[in-house]
Amino acid sequence: MNRILEKRQLSADVFRMKIEAPLIAEERQAGQFLILQVDRDMGERIPLTIANADAAEGFIEIIFQAVGATTQKLSRKEAGESIEAVLGPLGTPTLIEKKDGPVVCVGGGIGVAPMHPIVKAHKEIGNRVITIMGARNKDLLIMEEEMKALSDELIICTDDGSYGRKDLVTVPLKELCESETPPAEVVAIGPPIMMKFCAETTRPYKVHTMVSLNTIMVDGTGMCGGCRVSVGGETKFVCVDGPEFDGHKVDFDNMMLRLKSYKEEEAHRCRLDKAAEDLEAK
């Protein structure tokens, strides 16, 4: 089991946890993720990206949104308690190479968390990094100070204009593609629809664009096939072939359709858990 060292609530349903996991902290690389199981019995396995890690201190950090039954259950855990199982690091690490032009990293919502180690890795190799962060409003922005410290330039967009620019992230992304020093590479992580339109924004300019996919996963080893996606007309498994792929080749429409597969079951499980909690409270 893995002990929770620290827990912070970043917004209404977004949480940050520091978890004791020395072996994962030592081996993880930018872009990799883990599979977490909160409880031994009836425990769902969910993928979560490693937002930060410290090999010397032996911990990793995750940032997650409490939207489903398992993440809601995880959000009710407190420092000092333990998580039943944490498996990782999994997935293919981000390819970090020295670039002639800037690397533009676009993070939407919770997608800023997995973007953090990627931005850090690009800076460490000497790349110029421009980070674009987007959220519905100011209260939902995360890791602003950390990203500002790592980025050569930070652009913040909010849908309602409560902070930064009142724009979608694709607007400054297009401006950068049309600038005198266009991106050598773009990395986009966030909601599928955001990643799709980031890829469509860069496509006319032929800017290489990588996206990090978060599909439905079960085992995380490529055996179950639940995380399959179509990339360039070929079937790929996000857990072992990804999670990063060429955004210009991903069939986002098919992926988004598959993500809706268990919405009804997920809602039913949330209702059961809530009823059990209410009964226990009485």
N, C-alpha and C positions, 0 to 999 in steps of 0.2 A: 504494500500500500504506500501511497505517496502523501506526505503531510502537507497541508496548506500552511504556508508560513505567514502570508499576509493577504488580506482581501480589501479592495476598495471599490466603492460604487461610484462610477464616473457620470452616470445619468440615470434616468428613471429605470431603465432596464439593461444598462450596460455595466459590466463588472470587470475588474482587473484582479487577477490572482497570481501570487508568487507561490510556486509549488516546489517542494524538495524533490529533485530528480538529477543527481550528480552525473550519472552516466549519459543521460540525454543531453544535459548541458555541455558536457565535454565533447560530444560527437556532432551535435547539430550544426547545420550550415544554413545560410540564408535561403529562404524559400521552402524549407521543409516543414512538416507538420507532425502531429501526433494523433493517436486515437485514444480516447478517454472513456472509461466506464465508471460511472458514479457509484453504483451499487453492485454487489455480488449477484443478488437474485433479481431476475427480471430487468437486468441492466442493459440499456441500449448503448451501443458503441457509436460515438460521434467523432468526426474529425475536427480538430481545432489547430490553427496555425500557431507556431511558436513566435510570440511577439518580441521576446527578449530572452537572453540567457546569460548566466555568469558561471563559467566553469570553475573558477576559484572558489566561489561561494556555494556552488553545487545546486543552483536553482534555475528554473525556467519561469517565464511569465506568459500567461494567456490573457486575452481580452475577448470577451464574448457577450452576446446579447441574449437575454432570457426570452426566447420566443417559443420554444417547444417544451415538451414535458421534461426532457433530460437537462436542457440548459436552465430551466426554471428550478429544477431540483438542485443543480450545481450552484445556482445563485444563492440558495438557502444554506449552503455550507459556510462555516466560519473558520477563521484562523485557529489552528490547533487540531481541527478535524482532519480526516484523511479521505482520499479518493481511492476507490478500490483498485483501479488499474490505469496506468498511463503507459502507452506503448509508443516508442519513437526512438530516434527521428525517422520519419518515413518520407517517401517521395524523392524525386530527383532534385538536387540543389539547383538554385539559380546559377546560370552561367554568367559569371562576372568577368568581364574583359575590359581592358583599357580602350576607350573610345576617343576618336578625334573630335567629336562634337559632344554636346551635352546629352545626358541621359535624363529623360523626363519621366518622373514617377507620379502616377495619378492614383490617389487613394480615395475611395468613396465610402463614407460611413465607417463601419467596422473594418473595412478593407485597409484602413490606415495602419492597423496593428500588424498584419503580415508584411506590409510595405516597409516597416521600420528597419528590420534587419537587412533588407535589400538595399535601401538607401545607405545604410551604414557600410555595407560591403563595397558599394560603388565608390563611396568617399574614401575608404581605406586604400583602394587601388589607385586613387588619384583622378577619378572622373569628376567633371563638373555636373552637379545634380540640381535639377529644377523640380521641385515637388509641388504638385497641385492637390490640395485637399478639398473635398466637398462633403457637405452635409445638408440636411433639410433646414436646420437652424443652428444658431451658435451653441446652444446647450448640448447638441449632439456631436460636436467636434471633439476628437480625442487626440492625445499625444502632440498637441501643437508645439509646446516648448521643445520637446525632444526632436521633432522633425525640423524645427527652425534651427536648432543647434547643428544639425547634420547637413542641411541643404545650403547650397549657394544662393538659392532664391526660393522663397515660399510664397505660393499663391493660394489664397483661401477663397472658396466660393460657398455661398449658402443660397438655398432655393428662395428663402424669404427676404434675403438682404439684411438679416439681423447682424451679420458680421462679414467682413471682407467684401468681395464682389457679389452682387446679385446676378449670378450666372450659373449655368450648368458647367461642369468641369470641361466639357468639350469645347467651350468657347475660347478660354485661354490656350487650350491644347491646339486648336486650329491656328490661333495667332502665332504660336511658337513654330508651327510647321511652315508658316508663311514668312517667318523672320529671316534675317540675313544669316543667322546661325541656327538652322533647323536641327531638331533632335537627331542624334545618331541612332538612338533607340528609345522606345517608349515602353514602359511597364505599367499596366493598369490592373488594379485589384479593387473589387467592390461588388455591388449587385450585378447580376448577369446582364441586365439591360444597359447598365452604365458601361460595362466592358465592351458590349456589342457596339455601342455608339462611339466609344473611343477608337475601336478598331476601324469603324467606318469613316471616322474623321481623318485618320492617318492614311487610309488606303490610297486616296488620290495622290498623296505626296510620296508614296512608296517608302514610308518610314517603318522600319521593322518594329513590330508591336507584339509584346508578350503579355499574356493574361494568365492569371492564376485562378483555376477553377475549384469550386467547392461543391461537389456533387454529393449525392446520396452514397454513403459508404457503409460497408458492414465489417469486412475483415481487414481491409487495408493492405492486402498482399496480392491482389489481382485475381484471386480464385473465385470470388462470388460474382463478379461481373456487374455488380450494381452501379458502379461509378462510370460505366462506359459512356463515351462521347464519340461523336463523329468529327474527325479532324482531317481536312483535305480528302474527304470521302472514305477514309479508313477508320475502323473502330479502334479507339485507344482507351486505356484504363487510367483514370486520373491518379489513382493511388500509386501506380508503379511507373507509368509513362509520363506522368505529370508531377505536380499539379500545374506546371506552366506549359503553355502551348502558344503557337503562332496565332494571334488573334484574328488574322486575316483568313485563317483556314478553319476555325471552329464553327460548327453548326450551332449557333446560339439558340435558335428557335427550337430545335429538337431538344437541346439541353434544358431549356426553361420548361418545356412540356414535361420532361421526365421528373423535374424537381417538384412538380405538383402531384406526383403519383400517390403519395401517402398523406395528403393534407387532411382528409377526413379521419383517417386513423389517428393522426397526430392530435387533432382537435378532441377526439374521443378520449385519448389517453390523458390529455390535460384536464378534461372534466372529471375523470376518475380520480386523478391525483388530488384535485381540489376538493372533491367530496371526501376523500380519505383524510385530508388535513383538517377539514371542518369537523369531521366526526371525532378526530383525535383531540381537537381543541376543546370539545365539549366534555 
